[in-house]
Amino acid sequence: MFSIKRYGVELSGALALYAALLLGANAADRLLQPEGAMKIALALLPILGTVAVAWTVLRGLRRMDELQRRIQFDAIALSFTGTALATFAWGFAEDAGAPELRAFHVWPLMAVLWVVGVCIAQWRYR
Amino acid sequence: MRNAVKDIRTARGWSQSELAERLQVSRQTVNSIENGRYDPSLPLAFAIARTFGLTIEQIFFP
């Protein structure tokens, strides 16, 4: 069964791993100043931490009961469609001269819409 | 769908948390079912009926 305490501990651990890998990769990049494939591999090292975060989130979802999953489904649907519409619209705007959107900006948008979606769904089923 | 979950639960002196623990669901789920905000799946409805020792028809009404 889903436990917010257990989920918090697991998510904190995964985020700590991400932070450690990010700091380590940045430090190694400054010290070693690698080039080519090695530089790319070092830049991608923190992704291992994000995989741990994703795995933690998926494990949390599998432990949820049916209403909690329904709430997450509603929130993810809002996040998915909202992000799709926003990025698609921005793509058209880029053709008209708007600045290019970096891939880094997509996830925060998705996360904000996810949180908004959870709040709306929880209010709906309250 | 209407239901008598709250009436049956309170008649037995159980809290929402206690019923949630027996059903292995969150307290929010019990609360949403009692308020009619959420209709449980058939497996959960059977679990509720089994926990109360009643039939589904005695708990849920169309």
N, CA and C atoms of all chains as a GROMACS GRO file, in nm:
protein
  564
    1MET      N    1   0.083  -0.120   0.000
    1MET     CA    2   0.000   0.000   0.000
    1MET      C    3   0.087   0.125   0.000
    2PHE      N    4   0.039   0.229  -0.067
    2PHE     CA    5   0.117   0.352  -0.079
    2PHE      C    6   0.132   0.421   0.056
    3SER      N    7   0.256   0.457   0.088
    3SER     CA    8   0.283   0.532   0.210
    3SER      C    9   0.362   0.657   0.172
    4ILE      N   10   0.305   0.774   0.205
    4ILE     CA   11   0.370   0.901   0.166
    4ILE      C   12   0.507   0.912   0.232
    5LYS      N   13   0.521   0.855   0.354
    5LYS     CA   14   0.648   0.862   0.426
    5LYS      C   15   0.755   0.781   0.352
    6ARG      N   16   0.718   0.658   0.317
    6ARG     CA   17   0.811   0.570   0.246
    6ARG      C   18   0.847   0.630   0.110
    7TYR      N   19   0.744   0.685   0.042
    7TYR     CA   20   0.766   0.747  -0.089
    7TYR      C   21   0.861   0.865  -0.076
    8GLY      N   22   0.842   0.945   0.030
    8GLY     CA   23   0.928   1.061   0.053
    8GLY      C   24   1.072   1.020   0.074
    9VAL      N   25   1.093   0.914   0.152
    9VAL     CA   26   1.229   0.866   0.178
    9VAL      C   27   1.294   0.818   0.048
   10GLU      N   28   1.220   0.738  -0.029
   10GLU     CA   29   1.275   0.685  -0.154
   10GLU      C   30   1.305   0.797  -0.254
   11LEU      N   31   1.211   0.893  -0.263
   11LEU     CA   32   1.230   1.004  -0.358
   11LEU      C   33   1.347   1.092  -0.316
   12SER      N   34   1.360   1.115  -0.185
   12SER     CA   35   1.472   1.195  -0.136
   12SER      C   36   1.605   1.126  -0.169
   13GLY      N   37   1.610   0.995  -0.153
   13GLY     CA   38   1.731   0.920  -0.185
   13GLY      C   39   1.767   0.933  -0.332
   14ALA      N   40   1.665   0.919  -0.418
   14ALA     CA   41   1.688   0.929  -0.563
   14ALA      C   42   1.734   1.070  -0.601
   15LEU      N   43   1.673   1.172  -0.538
   15LEU     CA   44   1.713   1.311  -0.567
   15LEU      C   45   1.854   1.339  -0.516
   16ALA      N   46   1.888   1.278  -0.401
   16ALA     CA   47   2.024   1.295  -0.348
   16ALA      C   48   2.126   1.232  -0.443
   17LEU      N   49   2.091   1.116  -0.497
   17LEU     CA   50   2.179   1.050  -0.594
   17LEU      C   51   2.198   1.139  -0.717
   18TYR      N   52   2.087   1.198  -0.763
   18TYR     CA   53   2.094   1.288  -0.879
   18TYR      C   54   2.185   1.407  -0.850
   19ALA      N   55   2.166   1.468  -0.733
   19ALA     CA   56   2.247   1.585  -0.696
   19ALA      C   57   2.394   1.548  -0.688
   20ALA      N   58   2.424   1.432  -0.627
   20ALA     CA   59   2.563   1.388  -0.614
   20ALA      C   60   2.625   1.364  -0.751
   21LEU      N   61   2.551   1.300  -0.839
   21LEU     CA   62   2.603   1.273  -0.974
   21LEU      C   63   2.624   1.403  -1.053
   22LEU      N   64   2.531   1.497  -1.035
   22LEU     CA   65   2.542   1.626  -1.106
   22LEU      C   66   2.666   1.703  -1.059
   23LEU      N   67   2.682   1.710  -0.926
   23LEU     CA   68   2.798   1.781  -0.872
   23LEU      C   69   2.928   1.709  -0.911
   24GLY      N   70   2.924   1.575  -0.902
   24GLY     CA   71   3.043   1.496  -0.938
   24GLY      C   72   3.080   1.512  -1.085
   25ALA      N   73   2.980   1.510  -1.171
   25ALA     CA   74   3.005   1.523  -1.315
   25ALA      C   75   3.060   1.663  -1.347
   26ASN      N   76   3.004   1.765  -1.282
   26ASN     CA   77   3.053   1.901  -1.305
   26ASN      C   78   3.198   1.916  -1.257
   27ALA      N   79   3.226   1.859  -1.139
   27ALA     CA   80   3.362   1.868  -1.085
   27ALA      C   81   3.460   1.792  -1.175
   28ALA      N   82   3.420   1.673  -1.220
   28ALA     CA   83   3.507   1.593  -1.307
   28ALA      C   84   3.531   1.664  -1.440
   29ASP      N   85   3.428   1.731  -1.489
   29ASP     CA   86   3.442   1.804  -1.615
   29ASP      C   87   3.544   1.918  -1.602
   30ARG      N   88   3.538   1.987  -1.487
   30ARG     CA   89   3.632   2.098  -1.465
   30ARG      C   90   3.776   2.046  -1.448
   31LEU      N   91   3.789   1.935  -1.373
   31LEU     CA   92   3.923   1.882  -1.344
   31LEU      C   93   3.987   1.814  -1.466
   32LEU      N   94   3.909   1.728  -1.530
   32LEU     CA   95   3.964   1.645  -1.637
   32LEU      C   96   3.957   1.712  -1.774
   33GLN      N   97   3.862   1.803  -1.790
   33GLN     CA   98   3.838   1.871  -1.918
   33GLN      C   99   3.839   1.772  -2.036
   34PRO      N  100   3.750   1.673  -2.029
   34PRO     CA  101   3.748   1.571  -2.135
   34PRO      C  102   3.693   1.627  -2.267
   35GLU      N  103   3.714   1.552  -2.373
   35GLU     CA  104   3.662   1.595  -2.503
   35GLU      C  105   3.591   1.479  -2.571
   36GLY      N  106   3.510   1.511  -2.670
   36GLY     CA  107   3.442   1.409  -2.751
   36GLY      C  108   3.344   1.325  -2.672
   37ALA      N  109   3.351   1.193  -2.693
   37ALA     CA  110   3.255   1.100  -2.633
   37ALA      C  111   3.261   1.102  -2.481
   38MET      N  112   3.382   1.120  -2.428
   38MET     CA  113   3.399   1.122  -2.282
   38MET      C  114   3.326   1.241  -2.220
   39LYS      N  115   3.330   1.354  -2.288
   39LYS     CA  116   3.262   1.474  -2.239
   39LYS      C  117   3.110   1.454  -2.238
   40ILE      N  118   3.061   1.393  -2.346
   40ILE     CA  119   2.916   1.366  -2.355
   40ILE      C  120   2.875   1.266  -2.246
   41ALA      N  121   2.957   1.160  -2.228
   41ALA     CA  122   2.926   1.058  -2.127
   41ALA      C  123   2.920   1.121  -1.988
   42LEU      N  124   3.014   1.211  -1.961
   42LEU     CA  125   3.017   1.279  -1.831
   42LEU      C  126   2.895   1.370  -1.814
   43ALA      N  127   2.857   1.437  -1.923
   43ALA     CA  128   2.739   1.527  -1.918
   43ALA      C  129   2.611   1.447  -1.893
   44LEU      N  130   2.609   1.323  -1.941
   44LEU     CA  131   2.488   1.240  -1.927
   44LEU      C  132   2.486   1.162  -1.795
   45LEU      N  133   2.594   1.167  -1.719
   45LEU     CA  134   2.602   1.089  -1.594
   45LEU      C  135   2.485   1.116  -1.498
   46PRO      N  136   2.445   1.242  -1.478
   46PRO     CA  137   2.332   1.268  -1.385
   46PRO      C  138   2.200   1.202  -1.428
   47ILE      N  139   2.192   1.162  -1.554
   47ILE     CA  140   2.069   1.096  -1.601
   47ILE      C  141   2.041   0.969  -1.520
   48LEU      N  142   2.150   0.904  -1.471
   48LEU     CA  143   2.130   0.785  -1.386
   48LEU      C  144   2.045   0.821  -1.264
   49GLY      N  145   2.068   0.941  -1.211
   49GLY     CA  146   1.988   0.988  -1.097
   49GLY      C  147   1.844   1.012  -1.136
   50THR      N  148   1.824   1.067  -1.255
   50THR     CA  149   1.685   1.093  -1.299
   50THR      C  150   1.612   0.961  -1.327
   51VAL      N  151   1.687   0.859  -1.372
   51VAL     CA  152   1.626   0.727  -1.391
   51VAL      C  153   1.580   0.672  -1.255
   52ALA      N  154   1.662   0.694  -1.153
   52ALA     CA  155   1.625   0.650  -1.017
   52ALA      C  156   1.499   0.724  -0.970
   53VAL      N  157   1.490   0.853  -1.001
   53VAL     CA  158   1.371   0.931  -0.963
   53VAL      C  159   1.248   0.874  -1.036
   54ALA      N  160   1.263   0.850  -1.167
   54ALA     CA  161   1.150   0.797  -1.246
   54ALA      C  162   1.106   0.661  -1.192
   55TRP      N  163   1.204   0.577  -1.157
   55TRP     CA  164   1.173   0.443  -1.104
   55TRP      C  165   1.098   0.455  -0.972
   56THR      N  166   1.140   0.549  -0.888
   56THR     CA  167   1.073   0.571  -0.760
   56THR      C  168   0.928   0.615  -0.781
   57VAL      N  169   0.907   0.707  -0.877
   57VAL     CA  170   0.771   0.756  -0.905
   57VAL      C  171   0.683   0.641  -0.955
   58LEU      N  172   0.738   0.558  -1.045
   58LEU     CA  173   0.659   0.447  -1.099
   58LEU      C  174   0.627   0.344  -0.991
   59ARG      N  175   0.724   0.318  -0.902
   59ARG     CA  176   0.698   0.226  -0.789
   59ARG      C  177   0.587   0.282  -0.699
   60GLY      N  178   0.592   0.413  -0.677
   60GLY     CA  179   0.489   0.479  -0.596
   60GLY      C  180   0.352   0.464  -0.658
   61LEU      N  181   0.344   0.483  -0.790
   61LEU     CA  182   0.216   0.470  -0.861
   61LEU      C  183   0.160   0.329  -0.849
   62ARG      N  184   0.250   0.229  -0.858
   62ARG     CA  185   0.202   0.089  -0.850
   62ARG      C  186   0.150   0.055  -0.712
   63ARG      N  187   0.196   0.127  -0.608
   63ARG     CA  188   0.151   0.098  -0.472
   63ARG      C  189   0.020   0.170  -0.437
   64MET      N  190  -0.023   0.262  -0.524
   64MET     CA  191  -0.143   0.341  -0.493
   64MET      C  192  -0.271   0.259  -0.507
   65ASP      N  193  -0.374   0.300  -0.435
   65ASP     CA  194  -0.504   0.234  -0.451
   65ASP      C  195  -0.575   0.294  -0.574
   66GLU      N  196  -0.693   0.242  -0.604
   66GLU     CA  197  -0.757   0.279  -0.732
   66GLU      C  198  -0.795   0.427  -0.742
   67LEU      N  199  -0.837   0.489  -0.631
   67LEU     CA  200  -0.871   0.632  -0.639
   67LEU      C  201  -0.745   0.717  -0.656
   68GLN      N  202  -0.641   0.681  -0.581
   68GLN     CA  203  -0.515   0.756  -0.593
   68GLN      C  204  -0.462   0.746  -0.737
   69ARG      N  205  -0.475   0.628  -0.796
   69ARG     CA  206  -0.432   0.612  -0.937
   69ARG      C  207  -0.519   0.695  -1.030
   70ARG      N  208  -0.648   0.702  -1.002
   70ARG     CA  209  -0.739   0.781  -1.084
   70ARG      C  210  -0.699   0.928  -1.079
   71ILE      N  211  -0.666   0.974  -0.959
   71ILE     CA  212  -0.623   1.113  -0.942
   71ILE      C  213  -0.495   1.138  -1.022
   72GLN      N  214  -0.401   1.044  -1.013
   72GLN     CA  215  -0.276   1.060  -1.089
   72GLN      C  216  -0.303   1.055  -1.239
   73PHE      N  217  -0.394   0.968  -1.280
   73PHE     CA  218  -0.428   0.959  -1.423
   73PHE      C  219  -0.484   1.092  -1.474
   74ASP      N  220  -0.578   1.149  -1.398
   74ASP     CA  221  -0.636   1.279  -1.436
   74ASP      C  222  -0.528   1.385  -1.446
   75ALA      N  223  -0.437   1.385  -1.346
   75ALA     CA  224  -0.330   1.486  -1.343
   75ALA      C  225  -0.233   1.467  -1.460
   76ILE      N  226  -0.196   1.343  -1.486
   76ILE     CA  227  -0.102   1.316  -1.596
   76ILE      C  228  -0.167   1.348  -1.731
   77ALA      N  229  -0.297   1.321  -1.743
   77ALA     CA  230  -0.367   1.355  -1.868
   77ALA      C  231  -0.365   1.506  -1.891
   78LEU      N  232  -0.389   1.583  -1.784
   78LEU     CA  233  -0.385   1.730  -1.795
   78LEU      C  234  -0.244   1.775  -1.832
   79SER      N  235  -0.145   1.716  -1.765
   79SER     CA  236  -0.006   1.752  -1.789
   79SER      C  237   0.035   1.718  -1.933
   80PHE      N  238  -0.003   1.600  -1.978
   80PHE     CA  239   0.030   1.554  -2.114
   80PHE      C  240  -0.030   1.645  -2.220
   81THR      N  241  -0.160   1.668  -2.209
   81THR     CA  242  -0.226   1.750  -2.311
   81THR      C  243  -0.183   1.896  -2.302
   82GLY      N  244  -0.166   1.946  -2.181
   82GLY     CA  245  -0.124   2.085  -2.163
   82GLY      C  246   0.016   2.109  -2.221
   83THR      N  247   0.107   2.016  -2.192
   83THR     CA  248   0.244   2.029  -2.244
   83THR      C  249   0.244   2.016  -2.396
   84ALA      N  250   0.167   1.922  -2.448
   84ALA     CA  251   0.160   1.902  -2.593
   84ALA      C  252   0.109   2.030  -2.661
   85LEU      N  253   0.002   2.087  -2.608
   85LEU     CA  254  -0.054   2.208  -2.668
   85LEU      C  255   0.044   2.325  -2.659
   86ALA      N  256   0.108   2.340  -2.541
   86ALA     CA  257   0.199   2.453  -2.521
   86ALA      C  258   0.321   2.443  -2.613
   87THR      N  259   0.381   2.324  -2.618
   87THR     CA  260   0.503   2.310  -2.701
   87THR      C  261   0.468   2.319  -2.850
   88PHE      N  262   0.354   2.265  -2.887
   88PHE     CA  263   0.311   2.272  -3.028
   88PHE      C  264   0.286   2.418  -3.068
   89ALA      N  265   0.215   2.489  -2.979
   89ALA     CA  266   0.188   2.631  -3.006
   89ALA      C  267   0.318   2.710  -3.014
   90TRP      N  268   0.412   2.676  -2.922
   90TRP     CA  269   0.541   2.746  -2.923
   90TRP      C  270   0.617   2.718  -3.053
   91GLY      N  271   0.604   2.596  -3.104
   91GLY     CA  272   0.668   2.561  -3.231
   91GLY      C  273   0.620   2.652  -3.344
   92PHE      N  274   0.490   2.676  -3.348
   92PHE     CA  275   0.436   2.768  -3.449
   92PHE      C  276   0.488   2.910  -3.426
   93ALA      N  277   0.495   2.947  -3.297
   93ALA     CA  278   0.542   3.082  -3.264
   93ALA      C  279   0.689   3.100  -3.305
   94GLU      N  280   0.768   2.992  -3.293
   94GLU     CA  281   0.909   2.998  -3.335
   94GLU      C  282   0.919   3.031  -3.484
   95ASP      N  283   0.829   2.972  -3.562
   95ASP     CA  284   0.829   3.002  -3.706
   95ASP      C  285   0.802   3.149  -3.732
   96ALA      N  286   0.733   3.213  -3.636
   96ALA     CA  287   0.700   3.355  -3.652
   96ALA      C  288   0.801   3.445  -3.581
   97GLY      N  289   0.911   3.385  -3.532
   97GLY     CA  290   1.017   3.468  -3.475
   97GLY      C  291   1.036   3.459  -3.325
   98ALA      N  292   0.957   3.379  -3.257
   98ALA     CA  293   0.976   3.365  -3.112
   98ALA      C  294   1.106   3.290  -3.084
   99PRO      N  295   1.170   3.314  -2.968
   99PRO     CA  296   1.296   3.245  -2.938
   99PRO      C  297   1.276   3.094  -2.928
  100GLU      N  298   1.383   3.019  -2.962
  100GLU     CA  299   1.374   2.873  -2.959
  100GLU      C  300   1.361   2.821  -2.816
  101LEU      N  301   1.274   2.721  -2.798
  101LEU     CA  302   1.251   2.662  -2.666
  101LEU      C  303   1.352   2.549  -2.645
  102ARG      N  304   1.426   2.554  -2.534
  102ARG     CA  305   1.522   2.447  -2.504
  102ARG      C  306   1.447   2.327  -2.447
  103ALA      N  307   1.499   2.208  -2.473
  103ALA     CA  308   1.435   2.086  -2.422
  103ALA      C  309   1.426   2.089  -2.270
  104PHE      N  310   1.520   2.156  -2.204
  104PHE     CA  311   1.520   2.167  -2.058
  104PHE      C  312   1.394   2.234  -2.004
  105HIS      N  313   1.328   2.316  -2.087
  105HIS     CA  314   1.211   2.391  -2.041
  105HIS      C  315   1.083   2.308  -2.042
  106VAL      N  316   1.085   2.194  -2.110
  106VAL     CA  317   0.963   2.114  -2.125
  106VAL      C  318   0.925   2.048  -1.992
  107TRP      N  319   1.024   1.988  -1.924
  107TRP     CA  320   0.995   1.914  -1.802
  107TRP      C  321   0.934   2.003  -1.692
  108PRO      N  322   0.993   2.123  -1.664
  108PRO     CA  323   0.929   2.207  -1.561
  108PRO      C  324   0.783   2.239  -1.593
  109LEU      N  325   0.754   2.264  -1.720
  109LEU     CA  326   0.616   2.292  -1.762
  109LEU      C  327   0.527   2.171  -1.731
  110MET      N  328   0.578   2.052  -1.767
  110MET     CA  329   0.502   1.928  -1.744
  110MET      C  330   0.480   1.906  -1.594
  111ALA      N  331   0.584   1.932  -1.515
  111ALA     CA  332   0.575   1.911  -1.370
  111ALA      C  333   0.474   2.006  -1.306
  112VAL      N  334   0.477   2.133  -1.348
  112VAL     CA  335   0.383   2.231  -1.292
  112VAL      C  336   0.239   2.190  -1.324
  113LEU      N  337   0.216   2.150  -1.451
  113LEU     CA  338   0.081   2.108  -1.490
  113LEU      C  339   0.038   1.981  -1.416
  114TRP      N  340   0.134   1.893  -1.387
  114TRP     CA  341   0.106   1.770  -1.311
  114TRP      C  342   0.057   1.807  -1.170
  115VAL      N  343   0.130   1.898  -1.105
  115VAL     CA  344   0.092   1.940  -0.969
  115VAL      C  345  -0.046   2.007  -0.971
  116VAL      N  346  -0.068   2.094  -1.070
  116VAL     CA  347  -0.199   2.160  -1.084
  116VAL      C  348  -0.308   2.053  -1.102
  117GLY      N  349  -0.279   1.955  -1.187
  117GLY     CA  350  -0.374   1.847  -1.214
  117GLY      C  351  -0.406   1.766  -1.089
  118VAL      N  352  -0.305   1.737  -1.007
  118VAL     CA  353  -0.327   1.662  -0.882
  118VAL      C  354  -0.418   1.744  -0.788
  119CYS      N  355  -0.391   1.875  -0.778
  119CYS     CA  356  -0.473   1.961  -0.691
  119CYS      C  357  -0.619   1.961  -0.738
  120ILE      N  358  -0.640   1.976  -0.869
  120ILE     CA  359  -0.776   1.978  -0.923
  120ILE      C  360  -0.847   1.844  -0.898
  121ALA      N  361  -0.776   1.734  -0.927
  121ALA     CA  362  -0.838   1.601  -0.912
  121ALA      C  363  -0.868   1.571  -0.766
  122GLN      N  364  -0.777   1.610  -0.676
  122GLN     CA  365  -0.802   1.585  -0.533
  122GLN      C  366  -0.922   1.666  -0.485
  123TRP      N  367  -0.935   1.787  -0.536
  123TRP     CA  368  -1.052   1.869  -0.499
  123TRP      C  369  -1.180   1.805  -0.552
  124ARG      N  370  -1.170   1.751  -0.675
  124ARG     CA  371  -1.290   1.690  -0.737
  124ARG      C  372  -1.339   1.568  -0.659
  125TYR      N  373  -1.247   1.487  -0.609
  125TYR     CA  374  -1.286   1.364  -0.540
  125TYR      C  375  -1.293   1.382  -0.387
  126ARG      N  376  -1.280   1.507  -0.338
  126ARG     CA  377  -1.278   1.531  -0.193
  126ARG      C  378  -1.413   1.499  -0.128
  127MET      N  379  -2.383   0.684  -0.794
  127MET     CA  380  -2.439   0.570  -0.721
  127MET      C  381  -2.441   0.602  -0.570
  128ARG      N  382  -2.555   0.580  -0.508
  128ARG     CA  383  -2.565   0.604  -0.363
  128ARG      C  384  -2.515   0.481  -0.287
  129ASN      N  385  -2.478   0.503  -0.162
  129ASN     CA  386  -2.433   0.388  -0.083
  129ASN      C  387  -2.456   0.414   0.066
  130ALA      N  388  -2.448   0.305   0.142
  130ALA     CA  389  -2.472   0.316   0.287
  130ALA      C  390  -2.343   0.288   0.365
  131VAL      N  391  -2.231   0.311   0.301
  131VAL     CA  392  -2.102   0.278   0.365
  131VAL      C  393  -2.086   0.354   0.497
  132LYS      N  394  -2.117   0.484   0.496
  132LYS     CA  395  -2.097   0.564   0.618
  132LYS      C  396  -2.187   0.515   0.732
  133ASP      N  397  -2.314   0.489   0.698
  133ASP     CA  398  -2.408   0.442   0.801
  133ASP      C  399  -2.362   0.310   0.862
  134ILE      N  400  -2.322   0.218   0.775
  134ILE     CA  401  -2.280   0.085   0.824
  134ILE      C  402  -2.151   0.097   0.906
  135ARG      N  403  -2.060   0.179   0.856
  135ARG     CA  404  -1.931   0.196   0.926
  135ARG      C  405  -1.952   0.256   1.066
  136THR      N  406  -2.030   0.364   1.071
  136THR     CA  407  -2.051   0.430   1.201
  136THR      C  408  -2.131   0.340   1.297
  137ALA      N  409  -2.223   0.260   1.240
  137ALA     CA  410  -2.301   0.168   1.325
  137ALA      C  411  -2.209   0.066   1.393
  138ARG      N  412  -2.096   0.036   1.326
  138ARG     CA  413  -2.002  -0.059   1.385
  138ARG      C  414  -1.893   0.009   1.469
  139GLY      N  415  -1.899   0.142   1.473
  139GLY     CA  416  -1.802   0.215   1.553
  139GLY      C  417  -1.663   0.221   1.492
  140TRP      N  418  -1.656   0.204   1.362
  140TRP     CA  419  -1.526   0.209   1.295
  140TRP      C  420  -1.499   0.351   1.246
  141SER      N  421  -1.375   0.392   1.252
  141SER     CA  422  -1.337   0.520   1.192
  141SER      C  423  -1.309   0.497   1.043
  142GLN      N  424  -1.300   0.607   0.968
  142GLN     CA  425  -1.266   0.594   0.825
  142GLN      C  426  -1.129   0.529   0.810
  143SER      N  427  -1.038   0.566   0.898
  143SER     CA  428  -0.901   0.511   0.890
  143SER      C  429  -0.903   0.360   0.914
  144GLU      N  430  -0.986   0.318   1.010
  144GLU     CA  431  -0.995   0.175   1.043
  144GLU      C  432  -1.049   0.096   0.923
  145LEU      N  433  -1.155   0.151   0.861
  145LEU     CA  434  -1.212   0.082   0.745
  145LEU      C  435  -1.111   0.081   0.630
  146ALA      N  436  -1.041   0.194   0.613
  146ALA     CA  437  -0.941   0.202   0.507
  146ALA      C  438  -0.833   0.097   0.526
  147GLU      N  439  -0.792   0.079   0.652
  147GLU     CA  440  -0.688  -0.020   0.681
  147GLU      C  441  -0.737  -0.162   0.650
  148ARG      N  442  -0.863  -0.189   0.686
  148ARG     CA  443  -0.920  -0.322   0.658
  148ARG      C  444  -0.929  -0.347   0.507
  149LEU      N  445  -0.954  -0.240   0.432
  149LEU     CA  446  -0.971  -0.253   0.286
  149LEU      C  447  -0.839  -0.237   0.210
  150GLN      N  448  -0.734  -0.198   0.282
  150GLN     CA  449  -0.603  -0.173   0.220
  150GLN      C  450  -0.611  -0.061   0.116
  151VAL      N  451  -0.685   0.045   0.152
  151VAL     CA  452  -0.692   0.165   0.066
  151VAL      C  453  -0.665   0.287   0.154
  152SER      N  454  -0.658   0.404   0.092
  152SER     CA  455  -0.633   0.526   0.169
  152SER      C  456  -0.762   0.575   0.235
  153ARG      N  457  -0.746   0.658   0.340
  153ARG     CA  458  -0.864   0.714   0.407
  153ARG      C  459  -0.941   0.804   0.309
  154GLN      N  460  -0.868   0.871   0.221
  154GLN     CA  461  -0.931   0.958   0.122
  154GLN      C  462  -1.027   0.878   0.033
  155THR      N  463  -0.988   0.756   0.000
  155THR     CA  464  -1.073   0.672  -0.085
  155THR      C  465  -1.203   0.638  -0.014
  156VAL      N  466  -1.193   0.601   0.114
  156VAL     CA  467  -1.315   0.572   0.192
  156VAL      C  468  -1.403   0.696   0.199
  157ASN      N  469  -1.341   0.811   0.225
  157ASN     CA  470  -1.415   0.937   0.236
  157ASN      C  471  -1.486   0.970   0.104
  158SER      N  472  -1.416   0.954  -0.008
  158SER     CA  473  -1.475   0.985  -0.139
  158SER      C  474  -1.590   0.892  -0.173
  159ILE      N  475  -1.577   0.764  -0.135
  159ILE     CA  476  -1.686   0.668  -0.159
  159ILE      C  477  -1.808   0.707  -0.075
  160GLU      N  478  -1.783   0.738   0.054
  160GLU     CA  479  -1.894   0.774   0.143
  160GLU      C  480  -1.967   0.900   0.095
  161ASN      N  481  -1.890   0.996   0.042
  161ASN     CA  482  -1.951   1.120  -0.006
  161ASN      C  483  -2.014   1.107  -0.143
  162GLY      N  484  -2.000   0.989  -0.204
  162GLY     CA  485  -2.056   0.968  -0.338
  162GLY      C  486  -1.977   1.036  -0.448
  163ARG      N  487  -1.854   1.077  -0.416
  163ARG     CA  488  -1.770   1.144  -0.516
  163ARG      C  489  -1.700   1.042  -0.605
  164TYR      N  490  -1.688   0.921  -0.553
  164TYR     CA  491  -1.617   0.818  -0.628
  164TYR      C  492  -1.690   0.684  -0.615
  165ASP      N  493  -1.718   0.622  -0.730
  165ASP     CA  494  -1.779   0.489  -0.731
  165ASP      C  495  -1.667   0.385  -0.737
  166PRO      N  496  -1.662   0.295  -0.638
  166PRO     CA  497  -1.552   0.198  -0.637
  166PRO      C  498  -1.564   0.098  -0.751
  167SER      N  499  -1.451   0.037  -0.784
  167SER     CA  500  -1.451  -0.071  -0.884
  167SER      C  501  -1.527  -0.190  -0.825
  168LEU      N  502  -1.561  -0.285  -0.910
  168LEU     CA  503  -1.632  -0.404  -0.863
  168LEU      C  504  -1.549  -0.483  -0.760
  169PRO      N  505  -1.419  -0.505  -0.784
  169PRO     CA  506  -1.340  -0.577  -0.682
  169PRO      C  507  -1.340  -0.505  -0.547
  170LEU      N  508  -1.333  -0.370  -0.548
  170LEU     CA  509  -1.333  -0.297  -0.421
  170LEU      C  510  -1.472  -0.302  -0.356
  171ALA      N  511  -1.575  -0.295  -0.438
  171ALA     CA  512  -1.712  -0.305  -0.385
  171ALA      C  513  -1.732  -0.442  -0.319
  172PHE      N  514  -1.679  -0.547  -0.380
  172PHE     CA  515  -1.686  -0.680  -0.319
  172PHE      C  516  -1.608  -0.685  -0.189
  173ALA      N  517  -1.491  -0.619  -0.188
  173ALA     CA  518  -1.409  -0.617  -0.066
  173ALA      C  519  -1.483  -0.546   0.046
  174ILE      N  520  -1.552  -0.436   0.012
  174ILE     CA  521  -1.630  -0.361   0.112
  174ILE      C  522  -1.742  -0.451   0.167
  175ALA      N  523  -1.812  -0.518   0.075
  175ALA     CA  524  -1.922  -0.606   0.117
  175ALA      C  525  -1.870  -0.719   0.206
  176ARG      N  526  -1.757  -0.776   0.169
  176ARG     CA  527  -1.698  -0.887   0.247
  176ARG      C  528  -1.657  -0.837   0.386
  177THR      N  529  -1.600  -0.717   0.391
  177THR     CA  530  -1.555  -0.660   0.519
  177THR      C  531  -1.673  -0.636   0.613
  178PHE      N  532  -1.786  -0.593   0.557
  178PHE     CA  533  -1.905  -0.568   0.638
  178PHE      C  534  -1.989  -0.696   0.660
  179GLY      N  535  -1.956  -0.801   0.585
  179GLY     CA  536  -2.035  -0.925   0.596
  179GLY      C  537  -2.173  -0.909   0.536
  180LEU      N  538  -2.183  -0.824   0.434
  180LEU     CA  539  -2.311  -0.799   0.367
  180LEU      C  540  -2.296  -0.826   0.217
  181THR      N  541  -2.408  -0.815   0.145
  181THR     CA  542  -2.400  -0.825  -0.001
  181THR      C  543  -2.383  -0.685  -0.060
  182ILE      N  544  -2.337  -0.680  -0.184
  182ILE     CA  545  -2.318  -0.550  -0.250
  182ILE      C  546  -2.450  -0.473  -0.256
  183GLU      N  547  -2.560  -0.547  -0.283
  183GLU     CA  548  -2.691  -0.481  -0.297
  183GLU      C  549  -2.738  -0.416  -0.167
  184GLN      N  550  -2.687  -0.466  -0.054
  184GLN     CA  551  -2.725  -0.407   0.075
  184GLN      C  552  -2.646  -0.278   0.104
  185ILE      N  553  -2.541  -0.255   0.027
  185ILE     CA  554  -2.455  -0.138   0.052
  185ILE      C  555  -2.467  -0.032  -0.057
  186PHE      N  556  -2.475  -0.078  -0.182
  186PHE     CA  557  -2.478   0.017  -0.296
  186PHE      C  558  -2.614   0.014  -0.364
  187PHE      N  559  -2.662   0.133  -0.400
  187PHE     CA  560  -2.793   0.145  -0.465
  187PHE      C  561  -2.778   0.225  -0.594
  188PRO      N  562  -2.854   0.188  -0.697
  188PRO     CA  563  -2.845   0.262  -0.824
  188PRO      C  564  -2.902   0.403  -0.812
   0.00000   0.00000   0.00000
